C-alpha cells in the first residue's frame, strides 16, 4: 500500500474535478455532472483518501445519516490506478469506524453481486428476505 496518503472530509475544486473523472470511468456513475457532484458533496458526509504526493483522490465514499439510528453509504470508489492495494477496505473501515458514525445503530449500502463477498469480509450482511429495496423515479415513463 502506498505510504504517502491522508484523509480528508473536504475536497478542493481540483479534487472535485478529479472525482468527476473517477466517476466517468464507472458505468453506474459515468453520467454525473460537476454541478450535481458539488450539490451532492454539500449535502453528504464525505471521506476521501488523498495521495499526498500529487493531491489526487485515491478512494472516496459518502454517507447520508441521522448519526444515531441510520446511515447509508454511497459511492464507495477507488481510482483505477490505486485498485488492488487495500484502499477499498481502508475507505470502508475508516467510514464505519469514524467517530461520527461508529455508534450508529445500522449502517447500510447497496452493492453489485460481485462485491457482496468484499463487503461480507468487512462485516456487512445481506439484508434478510422480506426486505426490499424500493426505488422512486420522478420521470417514470
C-alpha positions in Angstrom: 0.0 0.0 0.0 1.1 3.5 -0.8 2.5 5.2 2.3 2.0 8.8 1.4 -1.7 9.4 1.9 -4.0 11.4 4.0 -7.7 11.5 4.9 -10.0 14.5 4.2 -13.6 15.4 4.6 -13.4 18.4 2.3 -12.4 18.4 -1.4 -10.8 21.3 -3.2 -12.1 22.4 -6.6 -9.3 20.4 -8.3 -10.2 17.3 -6.3 -13.9 17.7 -7.2 -12.9 17.6 -10.9 -10.7 14.6 -10.1 -13.8 12.9 -8.5 -15.8 13.6 -11.7 -13.0 12.0 -13.7 -13.1 8.9 -11.5 -16.9 8.7 -11.8 -16.6 8.8 -15.6 -14.7 5.5 -15.5 -17.6 3.6 -14.0 -20.9 2.6 -15.6 -23.0 3.4 -12.6 -21.9 7.0 -12.3 -20.4 8.0 -15.6 -23.2 10.5 -16.5 -22.8 12.7 -13.4 -22.2 16.3 -13.9 -20.0 18.7 -12.0 -22.9 20.8 -10.7 -24.7 17.7 -9.4 -21.5 16.5 -7.7 -21.0 19.8 -6.0 -24.5 19.8 -4.6 -24.1 16.1 -3.6 -20.9 17.0 -1.7 -22.6 19.9 0.1 -25.4 17.5 1.4 -23.3 14.4 2.3 -20.9 13.4 4.9 -17.8 12.5 2.9 -14.4 10.9 3.4 -11.6 10.7 0.8 -8.1 9.2 0.8 -5.7 11.6 -1.0 -2.3 10.8 -2.4 0.0 13.2 -0.6 2.4 13.2 -3.5 0.1 14.6 -6.1 -3.2 15.6 -4.3 -5.3 13.2 -6.3 -8.2 11.1 -4.8 -7.2 7.5 -4.2 -10.6 6.5 -2.7 -13.9 8.1 -1.8 -17.1 7.4 0.0 -20.1 9.4 1.1 -22.8 8.9 3.7 -26.3 10.1 4.4 -27.2 9.8 8.1 -29.0 11.0 11.1 -25.9 9.9 13.0 -27.9 7.9 15.6 -30.1 5.2 14.0 -29.3 5.0 10.3 -26.5 5.7 7.9 -26.4 4.7 4.3 -23.0 4.6 2.5 -22.9 5.6 -1.2 -20.4 5.9 -3.9 -17.6 3.7 -2.5 -15.0 4.1 -5.2 -11.2 3.6 -5.7 -9.4 5.3 -8.5 -8.3 2.8 -11.1 -4.5 3.4 -10.6 -4.9 2.5 -6.9 -7.0 -0.6 -7.1 -5.8 -3.8 -5.5 -3.7 -2.0 -2.9 -6.2 -2.2 0.0 -7.7 1.2 -0.3 -11.3 -0.1 -0.8 -11.1 -1.9 2.6 -9.4 1.2 4.2 -12.1 3.6 3.0 -14.9 1.4 4.2 -13.4 0.7 7.5 -12.4 4.3 8.0 -16.0 5.3 7.3 -17.8 2.8 9.6 -15.3 3.4 12.4 -15.2 7.1 12.2 -16.2 8.9 15.4 -19.2 10.4 13.7 -20.6 7.0 12.6 -19.2 4.3 14.9 -22.2 4.4 17.2 -24.9 4.5 14.5 -27.3 1.6 15.1 -27.4 0.4 11.5 -25.1 1.2 8.5 -26.2 0.0 5.1 -25.1 0.2 1.5 -26.1 -1.2 -1.9 -23.6 -3.2 -4.0 -23.5 -5.3 -7.1 -23.4 -9.1 -6.7 -19.7 -9.3 -7.4 -18.9 -7.1 -4.4 -21.0 -8.9 -1.8 -18.1 -11.1 -0.6 -15.9 -8.0 -0.3 -18.4 -6.3 2.0 -19.1 -9.5 3.9 -15.4 -9.7 4.8 -15.8 -6.2 6.3 -18.7 -7.2 8.5 -21.7 -6.4 6.3 -24.5 -9.0 5.8 -27.1 -9.3 3.1 -30.5 -7.9 4.2 -32.9 -10.8 5.2 -35.5 -12.0 2.8 -38.6 -9.9 3.0 -36.7 -6.6 2.9 -36.9 -5.0 -0.5 -35.1 -2.0 -2.0 -37.8 0.3 -3.4 -37.0 3.0 -5.8 -38.9 6.0 -7.0 -38.1 7.7 -10.3 -39.5 11.2 -10.7 -39.7 10.9 -14.5 -41.3 7.5 -14.9 -42.3 6.6 -18.5 
